[in-house]
Amino acid sequence: MRRLLALVALTVAAVATTGCGGGSGSGGNPPGKQGQVKSTGQFVLAYSGGGLPGIKHAYVTVTKVILNEDIDRAWTPGDTTWQTVTFGLPVTIDLAAPNGYIVGSATGGVSVPIGTYQQVRLILAGHDEELKSSASAKSLTYNAQIEYDGGAVVPLELPNLQAGFRLDRGVSISSSSGGSTIIGGMISHLGLDRNLARFDAGWSTADGATLRMRSFSTRTGSDAGIIWGQLDPAYLCGSSVASVPSGSRCASNVMVSLYKRSGDGLFPRMAAIMTTRVAPSAEVGQGLAQGNGVFFLGPVAPDEGDSVNTYDLVIRGEGMRTMVIQDVPIKPVSTDLVSFSQDGVGLIGTYLGRTWDGSDGKTYRSFIRPQLLGVADLENQANLSASQDPANSRVILGLRLLSRAESGVGTLPYEFVSGNTDPFTGALRNSLVLHKGNPLVAAYSALTSENHGNTPGFEAVFNATFVDETPVDGVASYKPMALGRFYDDGAVSGASIADSGSTFAPIPLALKAAVPTRTVTVTASGLPTSVSRADLIVSDVGGIVKTQAVTIQPDGTATATVTDLPTGTNSYGYATGVYAFAIRTQDAGNTLPSGMRWFRSTSQLDLRNGTSTTISIP
């Protein structure tokens, strides 16, 4: 629980004035400010991750964090409009871990000139760069790597080392009227559910992996809070206290997701902003905050101007019925830092482990008890019937419920189960689990001691209010959906798939309206000639945009023409039409990661305003 408390401390610290301290950043002054002394504030950047079944660790190494007040500015080393933070870096973080810090700590931040920074980017070290000190300290093989549950370790191949990982929001660092400074804090949720894309690398050990570069970030502040709770560990597979009723399966691969209404300009839906994997038994070094069925999601704070500060929570797993809890409030940690459960355990934020059930509604539990499935009631798995277009997409089985319908919008589908496609082929490397049966749905409710006997008064979920709800698309049915690159519109399929299905059709995506495209010519030299495959990879701040096979000539050169490359003019400010190019090769006769090599362009190509449509590698 210690790490969770540290993040809570950050949300409180963000509203308290502080002095300068904790180190300093580096970088030049913005244009027009040369030679002037600019007041500074303290910048803190924390993260939370989220694991996936089959993934034990997912490491990346951050070498610097860069900030800019211009939302459209491309990153170029030496550009003095960018503030560059290097204090305390590099740092190697695990995206499968609950949380941690990238810049600063619970006790202080890094000094950065005050301002409203529209861009915050993480510059990451490539898997093939010299091993950084922070990665070496963790005894890693690569700066960026995946460790599968079975023990296989493969490089996490990051396509664009120049543009970095652009977070989805900026940060404001300002001075108080008294002249002292305020912490500019933000927390980015970088879970694997939306980010990890597995692909067929041709290796004999395991799949290759890359990132889609998606985040959900929130500011710190007095209205930020945490949602957490506990599932009955006795019903979880692998628990040290497992005690499953006869004839039932235990629950495995349990995931908990937090949802809010989408605001990205695509089709209206309940977007999964963060997902965590529930550990059945205590994990060494994690304390109460991880393991024994305990989960936590956050901190989160409402968006500026967003009057809705409630979220929906979905608990899904194999061997259990899906549970949906709607309209869960965020209890601000500054005003409700600690409450107490019946057994005296200190709680922070909104806790979802207190439930009552039984015919009288007074049987108290300190956890949520899943409804288990029978031993013969097994889940099907479904996969695409053909390749997805574009190849780098996120394919989703949506859950549509009448209880989550809004006037003028209709039913908001939950991003229920999803998978990121192979960016080279458009295939799903892992089938999606079709969770059995209709979901059990409940509204968060405030229960008091007056109507529950001698139990103390506090908010909770009342188990008796979980009711079976048939989805809009039919009994135990899901609606296929897809999200693509930053340049694409999302789409919802006209068909649905029941929990007895096995395949569903691709959901083709189109470019957003009025997004122009251009054709680019790529030339490369110095390439190996004895290879089993060679692929051109075009990427931006959102990860891989396009791939295509290339033919290497006997002299080690290659030429490729890339058509229909978006310029980024109307891409909602995230993907800016600035691209990096690379060729990835695999040595002939080598079916291990050691035979894979990347050859990258030394500069990026800006298609927004420039006239150049050619680039060379290296």
C-alpha positions as CSV (number, residue, x, y, z in Angstrom):
1,M,0.0,0.0,0.0
2,R,3.0,2.3,0.4
3,R,3.1,3.2,-3.3
4,L,-0.6,3.9,-3.4
5,L,-0.2,6.3,-0.4
6,A,2.6,8.0,-2.2
7,L,0.4,8.8,-5.2
8,V,-2.4,10.0,-2.9
9,A,0.2,12.3,-1.3
10,L,1.0,13.7,-4.7
11,T,-2.7,14.7,-5.3
12,V,-2.7,16.5,-2.0
13,A,0.7,18.2,-2.4
14,A,-0.5,19.6,-5.7
15,V,-2.7,22.2,-3.9
16,A,-0.1,23.2,-1.3
17,T,2.5,25.9,-1.9
18,T,6.1,24.8,-1.8
19,G,9.5,26.2,-2.1
20,C,11.9,25.3,-4.9
21,G,13.7,22.0,-4.5
22,G,14.0,18.4,-5.7
23,G,16.4,19.2,-8.5
24,S,16.2,21.1,-11.7
25,G,15.3,20.6,-15.4
26,S,17.3,21.8,-18.3
27,G,16.5,23.6,-21.5
28,G,16.3,27.0,-23.1
29,N,13.9,29.8,-22.8
30,P,11.0,30.2,-25.2
31,P,11.3,32.8,-28.0
32,G,11.3,36.3,-26.8
33,K,12.5,35.3,-23.3
34,Q,16.2,35.0,-23.9
35,G,18.2,36.6,-21.1
36,Q,15.2,36.9,-18.8
37,V,14.8,35.1,-15.5
38,K,11.6,33.1,-15.5
39,S,9.9,31.9,-12.2
40,T,9.8,28.2,-11.7
41,G,7.4,25.7,-10.3
42,Q,7.9,22.1,-9.4
43,F,6.9,19.4,-11.9
44,V,6.0,15.9,-10.9
45,L,5.0,13.1,-13.3
46,A,3.7,9.8,-11.9
47,Y,2.4,6.8,-13.8
48,S,0.2,3.9,-13.3
49,G,0.4,0.7,-15.3
50,G,-1.9,-2.2,-15.8
51,G,-1.0,-5.8,-16.6
52,L,-2.5,-8.3,-19.1
53,P,-2.9,-12.1,-18.9
54,G,0.3,-13.7,-20.1
55,I,2.5,-10.7,-19.4
56,K,4.7,-10.6,-16.3
57,H,6.6,-7.4,-17.0
58,A,6.8,-4.7,-19.7
59,Y,9.7,-2.4,-19.2
60,V,10.5,0.9,-20.9
61,T,13.3,3.3,-20.1
62,V,12.7,7.1,-20.1
63,T,15.8,9.1,-20.8
64,K,14.2,12.6,-20.7
65,V,10.8,14.3,-20.4
66,I,10.1,17.3,-22.7
67,L,7.4,20.0,-22.5
68,N,6.2,22.6,-24.9
69,E,3.6,25.4,-24.8
70,D,2.8,24.9,-28.5
71,I,0.4,22.0,-29.0
72,D,1.6,21.5,-32.6
73,R,5.3,21.9,-32.2
74,A,7.4,19.0,-33.5
75,W,10.3,17.9,-31.3
76,T,13.8,18.6,-32.6
77,P,16.9,18.3,-30.5
78,G,18.3,21.8,-29.9
79,D,14.9,23.5,-30.3
80,T,14.9,25.9,-27.3
81,T,11.1,26.3,-27.1
82,W,11.2,22.8,-25.4
83,Q,11.8,22.5,-21.7
84,T,13.9,19.3,-21.2
85,V,13.8,17.5,-17.9
86,T,16.7,15.1,-17.3
87,F,17.1,15.3,-13.5
88,G,16.9,11.8,-12.0
89,L,16.8,10.2,-15.4
90,P,17.1,7.7,-17.0
91,V,14.4,5.7,-15.1
92,T,13.2,2.2,-16.1
93,I,9.5,1.6,-15.4
94,D,7.3,-1.5,-15.6
95,L,4.0,-0.8,-17.5
96,A,2.6,-4.0,-15.9
97,A,3.2,-2.6,-12.4
98,P,0.6,-0.7,-10.4
99,N,2.3,2.7,-10.2
100,G,5.4,4.7,-9.7
101,Y,7.2,8.0,-10.5
102,I,8.9,9.1,-13.7
103,V,9.8,12.7,-12.6
104,G,10.1,13.7,-9.0
105,S,8.7,11.9,-6.0
106,A,6.1,12.2,-3.2
107,T,8.4,14.7,-1.5
108,G,9.2,17.1,-4.3
109,G,9.4,17.8,-8.0
110,V,11.8,19.1,-10.6
111,S,12.1,22.8,-11.2
112,V,10.6,23.9,-14.6
113,P,9.7,27.4,-15.8
114,I,6.1,28.3,-15.1
115,G,3.7,28.0,-18.0
116,T,0.9,26.1,-19.6
117,Y,2.5,23.2,-21.4
118,Q,0.3,21.8,-24.1
119,Q,2.7,18.9,-24.8
120,V,4.4,16.5,-22.5
121,R,6.5,13.7,-24.1
122,L,8.5,10.8,-22.8
123,I,11.7,10.2,-24.8
124,L,12.4,6.5,-24.6
125,A,15.5,4.5,-25.1
126,G,15.5,1.9,-27.9
127,H,15.8,-1.8,-27.2
128,D,18.9,-1.8,-29.4
129,E,20.6,1.2,-27.8
130,E,23.4,0.8,-25.2
131,L,21.9,-0.5,-22.0
132,K,21.1,2.4,-19.7
133,S,22.1,2.4,-16.1
134,S,18.5,2.1,-14.8
135,A,17.9,-0.9,-17.0
136,S,21.1,-2.5,-16.0
137,A,20.2,-2.0,-12.3
138,K,17.1,-4.1,-12.9
139,S,19.3,-6.8,-14.7
140,L,17.4,-6.3,-17.9
141,T,18.6,-7.6,-21.3
142,Y,17.2,-4.6,-23.2
143,N,16.2,-1.0,-22.4
144,A,12.7,-2.0,-23.4
145,Q,11.5,-5.5,-23.1
146,I,8.6,-7.9,-22.5
147,E,8.7,-10.8,-20.1
148,Y,6.0,-13.3,-20.7
149,D,4.5,-15.4,-17.9
150,G,6.3,-18.5,-19.3
151,G,9.7,-16.8,-18.9
152,A,10.4,-15.8,-22.5
153,V,12.0,-12.3,-22.8
154,V,11.8,-10.4,-26.0
155,P,12.7,-6.8,-26.9
156,L,9.8,-4.3,-26.8
157,E,10.4,-2.7,-30.2
158,L,9.6,1.1,-30.2
159,P,9.2,2.4,-33.7
160,N,9.9,6.1,-33.2
161,L,12.7,7.1,-30.8
162,Q,12.8,10.6,-32.1
163,A,9.2,11.7,-31.5
164,G,8.8,9.8,-28.2
165,F,5.6,8.9,-26.4
166,R,3.3,11.9,-26.4
167,L,0.9,12.0,-23.4
168,D,-2.7,12.8,-24.1
169,R,-2.8,16.1,-22.1
170,G,-0.5,18.8,-20.9
171,V,0.3,20.3,-17.5
172,S,0.0,23.8,-16.0
173,I,2.8,25.0,-13.8
174,S,2.0,28.3,-12.1
175,S,3.0,30.7,-9.3
176,S,0.8,31.7,-6.4
177,S,-0.1,35.3,-5.8
178,G,2.4,35.3,-2.9
179,G,5.2,34.4,-5.2
180,S,5.8,31.0,-3.9
181,T,5.5,28.1,-6.3
182,I,2.9,25.4,-6.8
183,I,3.6,21.8,-7.9
184,G,2.5,21.1,-11.5
185,G,1.6,17.5,-11.2
186,M,0.1,14.9,-13.6
187,I,-0.4,11.2,-13.5
188,S,-0.4,9.2,-16.7
189,H,-2.1,5.8,-17.0
190,L,0.0,3.7,-19.4
191,G,-1.6,0.3,-19.1
192,L,-0.9,-2.6,-21.5
193,D,-4.6,-3.1,-22.4
194,R,-4.6,-0.2,-24.8
195,N,-0.9,-0.2,-25.6
196,L,0.6,-3.6,-26.2
197,A,0.5,-5.0,-29.7
198,R,1.9,-8.4,-30.3
199,F,3.0,-9.5,-33.7
200,D,4.4,-12.4,-35.6
201,A,8.2,-11.8,-35.5
202,G,9.0,-15.3,-36.9
203,W,10.8,-16.2,-33.7
204,S,10.8,-19.6,-32.2
205,T,10.5,-18.3,-28.7
206,A,7.6,-15.9,-28.5
207,D,5.7,-13.1,-30.3
208,G,7.3,-9.8,-30.9
209,A,5.8,-6.7,-29.3
210,T,5.5,-3.0,-29.8
211,L,3.4,-0.2,-28.3
212,R,0.5,1.8,-29.7
213,M,1.5,4.9,-27.6
214,R,-1.8,5.6,-25.9
215,S,-2.3,7.2,-22.5
216,F,-5.0,8.6,-20.2
217,S,-3.5,11.4,-18.1
218,T,-5.1,13.3,-15.3
219,R,-4.0,16.4,-13.4
220,T,-3.5,16.4,-9.7
221,G,-5.6,18.5,-7.4
222,S,-7.9,18.6,-4.4
223,D,-10.7,16.8,-6.3
224,A,-8.6,13.8,-7.3
225,G,-9.3,10.5,-5.8
226,I,-8.9,6.7,-6.0
227,I,-11.3,3.9,-6.6
228,W,-10.3,0.6,-5.1
229,G,-11.7,-2.6,-3.6
230,Q,-11.4,-6.3,-3.1
231,L,-12.8,-9.5,-4.7
232,D,-13.3,-12.4,-2.5
233,P,-9.9,-14.1,-2.6
234,A,-11.5,-17.5,-1.8
235,Y,-13.1,-17.5,-5.2
236,L,-9.9,-16.7,-7.2
237,C,-7.8,-19.3,-8.9
238,G,-4.3,-19.5,-7.4
239,S,-5.3,-17.9,-4.1
240,S,-3.7,-19.2,-0.9
241,V,-7.1,-19.2,0.7
242,A,-9.1,-20.6,-2.2
243,S,-12.3,-22.3,-1.2
244,V,-14.6,-22.8,-4.2
245,P,-18.1,-24.2,-3.9
246,S,-18.5,-27.7,-5.2
247,G,-19.5,-27.8,-8.9
248,S,-18.1,-24.3,-9.6
249,R,-15.0,-23.0,-11.3
250,C,-12.7,-20.5,-9.7
251,A,-12.3,-17.1,-11.3
252,S,-9.1,-16.6,-13.3
253,N,-7.5,-13.8,-15.4
254,V,-9.7,-11.3,-13.6
255,M,-9.4,-7.7,-14.9
256,V,-11.0,-4.5,-13.5
257,S,-11.5,-1.5,-15.8
258,L,-12.5,2.0,-15.1
259,Y,-14.7,3.8,-17.7
260,K,-15.7,7.3,-18.5
261,R,-17.6,8.9,-21.4
262,S,-15.3,9.3,-24.4
263,G,-14.3,12.8,-25.5
264,D,-12.0,12.1,-28.5
265,G,-14.4,13.2,-31.2
266,L,-15.0,9.6,-32.4
267,F,-18.3,7.7,-31.8
268,P,-19.8,8.1,-28.3
269,R,-18.9,5.2,-26.0
270,M,-17.7,4.3,-22.5
271,A,-13.9,4.4,-22.9
272,A,-11.8,2.2,-20.7
273,I,-9.3,4.7,-19.3
274,M,-7.4,2.2,-17.2
275,T,-7.4,-1.5,-16.6
276,T,-5.6,-3.6,-13.9
277,R,-5.1,-7.3,-13.5
278,V,-6.2,-8.7,-10.1
279,A,-3.6,-10.8,-8.4
280,P,-5.2,-13.7,-6.4
281,S,-2.5,-13.9,-3.7
282,A,-0.2,-11.4,-2.0
283,E,2.8,-10.3,-4.1
284,V,6.1,-9.7,-2.5
285,G,6.9,-6.1,-1.9
286,Q,3.4,-4.8,-2.9
287,G,1.6,-5.0,0.5
288,L,-2.1,-4.5,0.6
289,A,-2.2,-2.5,-2.6
290,Q,-1.6,-5.6,-4.7
291,G,-2.7,-9.2,-4.4
292,N,-5.3,-11.0,-2.3
293,G,-8.0,-9.9,-4.7
294,V,-7.3,-6.2,-4.0
295,F,-7.4,-3.8,-6.9
296,F,-7.1,0.0,-7.2
297,L,-7.6,2.4,-10.1
298,G,-6.4,6.0,-10.0
299,P,-5.8,8.7,-8.9
300,V,-8.2,10.4,-11.3
301,A,-9.6,14.0,-11.3
302,P,-12.5,15.3,-13.4
303,D,-11.6,17.1,-16.6
304,E,-11.8,20.9,-16.5
305,G,-15.5,21.9,-17.2
306,D,-16.6,18.3,-16.7
307,S,-19.6,18.3,-14.3
308,V,-19.7,14.5,-14.1
309,N,-17.3,13.1,-11.6
310,T,-18.5,9.5,-11.6
311,Y,-17.1,6.5,-13.4
312,D,-18.3,3.0,-14.3
313,L,-16.3,0.0,-13.2
314,V,-16.4,-3.4,-14.9
315,I,-15.0,-6.6,-13.4
316,R,-14.5,-9.5,-15.8
317,G,-12.8,-12.8,-15.7
318,E,-12.9,-16.4,-16.8
319,G,-15.1,-18.7,-14.6
320,M,-17.3,-15.8,-13.4
321,R,-20.1,-13.6,-14.5
322,T,-19.2,-10.1,-15.5
323,M,-20.0,-7.4,-12.9
324,V,-20.8,-3.8,-13.9
325,I,-21.0,-1.0,-11.2
326,Q,-22.3,2.3,-12.5
327,D,-21.9,5.9,-11.3
328,V,-19.1,5.3,-8.8
329,P,-18.1,8.6,-7.3
330,I,-14.5,9.8,-6.8
331,K,-14.1,10.9,-3.2
332,P,-11.5,13.7,-3.1
333,V,-8.6,12.7,-1.0
334,S,-8.2,16.2,0.4
335,T,-11.6,16.1,2.0
336,D,-12.1,12.4,2.7
337,L,-8.5,11.1,3.0
338,V,-9.3,8.3,5.5
339,S,-12.4,6.5,6.4
340,F,-12.8,3.3,8.4
341,S,-14.4,0.0,7.6
342,Q,-16.1,-2.2,10.2
343,D,-12.8,-4.0,11.0
344,G,-10.9,-0.8,11.4
345,V,-8.8,-0.9,8.3
346,G,-8.0,2.6,7.1
347,L,-9.4,3.3,3.6
348,I,-8.6,6.0,1.1
349,G,-10.9,7.3,-1.6
350,T,-13.8,5.2,-2.8
351,Y,-13.8,1.6,-1.6
352,L,-15.8,-1.0,-3.4
353,G,-15.2,-4.0,-1.1
354,R,-17.9,-3.4,1.4
355,T,-21.1,-5.2,0.4
356,W,-24.2,-6.6,2.1
357,D,-26.2,-9.5,0.8
358,G,-28.5,-12.2,2.2
359,S,-32.3,-12.1,2.3
360,D,-32.3,-9.5,5.1
361,G,-29.8,-7.2,3.3
362,K,-27.7,-7.2,6.5
363,T,-25.1,-9.9,5.9
364,Y,-21.9,-7.9,5.8
365,R,-18.9,-8.7,3.6
366,S,-15.6,-6.8,3.3
367,F,-15.2,-7.8,-0.3
368,I,-17.2,-8.3,-3.6
369,R,-18.1,-11.9,-4.1
370,P,-18.2,-12.9,-7.8
371,Q,-20.9,-15.3,-9.1
372,L,-19.0,-18.3,-10.3
373,L,-19.8,-20.4,-13.4
374,G,-20.2,-24.2,-13.4
375,V,-17.3,-26.5,-14.1
376,A,-18.8,-27.4,-17.5
377,D,-19.6,-23.8,-18.4
378,L,-16.5,-22.8,-20.4
379,E,-15.9,-19.6,-22.4
380,N,-15.5,-19.5,-26.2
381,Q,-12.8,-17.4,-27.8
382,A,-13.3,-15.3,-31.0
383,N,-11.0,-14.0,-33.6
384,L,-11.2,-11.9,-36.8
385,S,-12.3,-13.8,-39.9
386,A,-9.9,-11.7,-42.0
387,S,-7.2,-9.0,-41.5
388,Q,-8.2,-5.7,-40.0
389,D,-7.6,-2.4,-42.0
390,P,-5.6,-0.4,-41.1
391,A,-3.3,-3.1,-39.7
392,N,-2.4,-1.1,-36.6
393,S,-5.9,-1.1,-34.9
394,R,-7.5,-1.8,-31.7
395,V,-10.4,-4.3,-32.1
396,I,-13.0,-4.2,-29.4
397,L,-16.0,-6.3,-28.4
398,G,-18.4,-3.7,-27.1
399,L,-21.0,-4.3,-24.4
400,R,-24.2,-2.2,-24.9
401,L,-26.6,-1.9,-22.0
402,L,-29.9,0.1,-21.7
403,S,-28.8,1.1,-18.2
404,R,-26.0,3.1,-19.9
405,A,-28.1,5.1,-22.4
406,E,-28.2,8.9,-22.7
407,S,-30.8,11.2,-24.2
408,G,-29.8,12.3,-27.7
409,V,-26.9,9.9,-27.8
410,G,-28.4,6.5,-27.4
411,T,-26.7,3.5,-25.8
412,L,-23.0,4.1,-24.9
413,P,-21.1,0.8,-25.6
414,Y,-18.4,-0.2,-23.1
415,E,-15.0,-1.0,-24.6
416,F,-15.4,-4.4,-23.0
417,V,-12.8,-6.8,-24.4
418,S,-10.1,-5.6,-26.8
419,G,-7.0,-6.6,-28.6
420,N,-4.4,-4.7,-30.6
421,T,-3.8,-6.1,-34.0
422,D,-0.4,-7.2,-35.5
423,P,0.7,-3.9,-37.2
424,F,2.3,-5.9,-40.0
425,T,-0.6,-8.2,-40.9
426,G,-3.8,-6.8,-39.3
427,A,-4.3,-10.2,-37.5
428,L,-5.1,-10.7,-33.8
429,R,-2.4,-12.7,-32.3
430,N,-4.6,-13.6,-29.3
431,S,-8.2,-14.5,-29.6
432,L,-10.7,-12.5,-27.5
433,V,-12.5,-14.2,-24.6
434,L,-16.3,-14.2,-25.0
435,H,-17.3,-13.9,-21.4
436,K,-20.3,-16.1,-20.6
437,G,-23.8,-14.9,-19.9
438,N,-25.4,-11.6,-19.3
439,P,-23.6,-9.1,-17.1
440,L,-24.7,-8.4,-13.5
441,V,-25.3,-4.7,-13.2
442,A,-25.6,-2.5,-10.0
443,A,-25.6,1.2,-9.3
444,Y,-23.3,2.5,-6.6
445,S,-25.4,3.4,-3.5
446,A,-24.9,5.1,-0.2
447,L,-25.8,2.8,2.7
448,T,-26.1,4.1,6.2
449,S,-26.1,2.5,9.6
450,E,-29.7,3.4,10.0
451,N,-30.8,0.8,7.4
452,H,-28.1,-1.8,8.0
453,G,-28.2,-2.6,11.7
454,N,-25.1,-1.9,13.6
455,T,-22.7,-1.6,10.7
456,P,-21.0,1.8,10.4
457,G,-22.3,4.3,7.9
458,F,-20.4,4.5,4.6
459,E,-21.0,4.1,0.9
460,A,-20.9,0.7,-0.7
461,V,-22.3,-1.6,-3.3
462,F,-25.3,-3.6,-2.1
463,N,-25.0,-7.1,-3.6
464,A,-28.7,-7.6,-3.7
465,T,-28.9,-4.8,-6.3
466,F,-26.8,-6.7,-8.8
467,V,-29.3,-7.7,-11.5
468,D,-29.0,-9.7,-14.7
469,E,-29.3,-7.3,-17.6
470,T,-29.7,-8.5,-21.2
471,P,-27.5,-6.5,-23.6
472,V,-29.1,-4.5,-26.4
473,D,-27.6,-6.8,-29.0
474,G,-29.2,-9.9,-27.5
475,V,-28.6,-12.4,-24.7
476,A,-24.9,-12.6,-23.8
477,S,-24.0,-10.7,-27.1
478,Y,-21.3,-8.2,-28.0
479,K,-20.9,-5.5,-30.6
480,P,-17.6,-5.5,-32.6
481,M,-16.0,-2.0,-32.8
482,A,-12.6,-0.7,-33.8
483,L,-10.3,2.3,-33.2
484,G,-7.3,3.0,-35.5
485,R,-4.5,5.5,-35.8
486,F,-4.9,9.1,-34.7
487,Y,-5.9,9.9,-38.3
488,D,-8.8,7.4,-38.5
489,D,-12.4,7.6,-37.5
490,G,-13.6,4.8,-35.3
491,A,-16.3,2.4,-36.4
492,V,-19.0,0.1,-35.0
493,S,-20.0,-3.0,-36.8
494,G,-23.6,-3.6,-38.0
495,A,-23.4,-7.2,-36.7
496,S,-23.0,-8.7,-33.2
497,I,-21.5,-11.9,-31.8
498,A,-22.9,-14.1,-29.0
499,D,-20.9,-15.8,-26.4
500,S,-21.2,-19.0,-28.4
501,G,-19.5,-17.5,-31.4
502,S,-15.9,-18.0,-32.7
503,T,-15.3,-15.3,-35.4
504,F,-16.4,-11.8,-36.3
505,A,-15.7,-9.7,-39.4
506,P,-13.1,-6.9,-39.6
507,I,-14.4,-3.4,-39.0
508,P,-12.8,-1.3,-41.7
509,L,-11.8,2.2,-40.8
510,A,-11.7,5.3,-42.9
511,L,-9.6,8.5,-42.5
512,K,-11.2,11.4,-40.7
513,A,-13.0,13.8,-43.0
514,A,-10.8,16.2,-44.9
515,V,-7.5,14.6,-43.9
516,P,-5.2,15.0,-46.9
517,T,-2.6,12.4,-47.8
518,R,0.7,12.5,-49.7
519,T,3.1,10.0,-51.3
520,V,6.6,9.6,-49.9
521,T,9.7,8.0,-51.5
522,V,12.1,6.3,-49.2
523,T,15.7,5.2,-50.1
524,A,17.9,3.1,-47.9
525,S,21.5,1.9,-47.9
526,G,23.8,-0.2,-45.8
527,L,21.2,-2.9,-45.3
528,P,22.1,-6.6,-44.8
529,T,21.5,-8.7,-47.8
530,S,20.9,-12.2,-46.3
531,V,17.5,-11.7,-44.6
532,S,14.3,-13.7,-44.2
533,R,12.2,-10.5,-44.1
534,A,12.5,-6.8,-44.4
535,D,9.8,-4.3,-43.5
536,L,9.5,-0.6,-43.9
537,I,7.9,1.0,-40.8
538,V,6.5,4.5,-40.7
539,S,5.6,5.9,-37.3
540,D,4.6,9.0,-35.4
541,V,3.8,9.9,-31.8
542,G,1.0,7.4,-31.9
543,G,3.2,4.4,-32.8
544,I,3.2,2.6,-36.1
545,V,1.1,4.2,-38.9
546,K,2.0,2.0,-41.8
547,T,4.2,-1.0,-42.7
548,Q,5.1,-2.6,-46.0
549,A,7.6,-5.2,-47.2
550,V,10.7,-4.1,-49.0
551,T,13.2,-5.8,-51.2
552,I,16.8,-5.4,-50.5
553,Q,19.1,-5.3,-53.5
554,P,22.5,-7.2,-53.6
555,D,24.3,-3.9,-52.9
556,G,22.4,-3.4,-49.6
557,T,20.1,-0.7,-50.9
558,A,16.3,-0.5,-51.1
559,T,13.7,1.9,-52.4
560,A,10.0,2.1,-51.4
561,T,7.1,4.3,-52.3
562,V,4.6,4.9,-49.4
563,T,1.2,6.1,-50.6
564,D,-1.8,7.6,-48.7
565,L,0.3,8.9,-45.8
566,P,-1.9,11.4,-43.8
567,T,-0.5,14.9,-43.4
568,G,-2.1,15.3,-39.9
569,T,-3.9,18.5,-40.6
570,N,-7.1,17.4,-39.0
571,S,-5.9,14.8,-36.5
572,Y,-7.2,16.4,-33.3
573,G,-3.8,17.7,-32.2
574,Y,-2.2,14.3,-31.3
575,A,-0.6,12.9,-34.5
576,T,0.9,15.9,-36.2
577,G,1.9,14.5,-39.6
578,V,5.5,14.2,-38.6
579,Y,7.0,10.8,-39.3
580,A,10.1,8.7,-38.7
581,F,11.1,5.9,-41.0
582,A,12.9,2.7,-40.3
583,I,13.6,-0.7,-41.9
584,R,13.4,-3.8,-39.7
585,T,15.2,-6.9,-40.9
586,Q,15.5,-10.5,-39.7
587,D,18.7,-12.4,-40.5
588,A,18.2,-15.5,-42.7
589,G,18.4,-18.7,-40.7
590,N,18.0,-16.9,-37.3
591,T,14.7,-17.4,-35.6
592,L,15.7,-15.6,-32.4
593,P,15.5,-11.9,-31.4
594,S,19.2,-11.7,-31.8
595,G,18.7,-11.8,-35.6
596,M,16.5,-8.8,-35.7
597,R,17.9,-5.4,-36.6
598,W,16.5,-1.8,-37.0
599,F,17.9,0.8,-39.4
600,R,16.4,4.2,-38.7
601,S,16.3,7.6,-40.5
602,T,18.3,10.2,-38.7
603,S,15.6,12.9,-39.1
604,Q,11.8,13.1,-39.3
605,L,9.7,14.1,-42.2
606,D,7.1,16.9,-41.6
607,L,4.3,16.5,-44.1
608,R,2.2,19.4,-42.7
609,N,3.8,22.3,-44.3
610,G,7.0,21.2,-46.0
611,T,7.4,20.4,-49.7
612,S,9.8,17.5,-49.2
613,T,8.4,14.0,-49.9
614,T,11.7,12.0,-49.8
615,I,13.7,10.6,-47.0
616,S,16.7,8.4,-46.6
617,I,17.8,5.6,-44.2
618,P,20.1,6.1,-42.4
